[in-house]
Amino acid sequence: MAKIKKGDLVQVISGATQARGGDRGKQGKVIEVLTERNRVVVEGVNYVTKHVKVGQTQRGTKTGGIETHEAPIHISNVALVDPKTKKPTRVGHKVETVEKDGVKKQVRVRYAKKSGENL
């Protein structure tokens, strides 16, 4: 079961610090999860410049040039942020019984473990 999903608030926990031009400590929402490559794309983190060949659309407007967008980073380099404390935390799962239309079903639910000072 995936610990990080699209739309989660995560924090970068490894890499160069922001003082050295890196992204460690930055928080952002997950835009996309690439499960087959174990990577996530986080909003505002790991910006790269991409040179796009100049082209023309149907209307005649020019496209291309230098674009910046977020690149994927490995899922082990981010941690889920606890919504209460706004600190990175570990994720746990617990089984809860949910009743829908008179049918009881057991589902695994994510929850944020207690976030400590050492994370």
Secondary structure, DSSP 8 states (H G I E B T S, - for coil): --SS-TT-EEEE-SSSBGGGT--BT-EEEEEEEEGGGTEEEETTSSEEEEEEEEEE-TTS-EEEEEEEEE--EEGGGEEEE-TTT-SEE-EEEEEEEEEETTEEEEEEEEEE----TT-
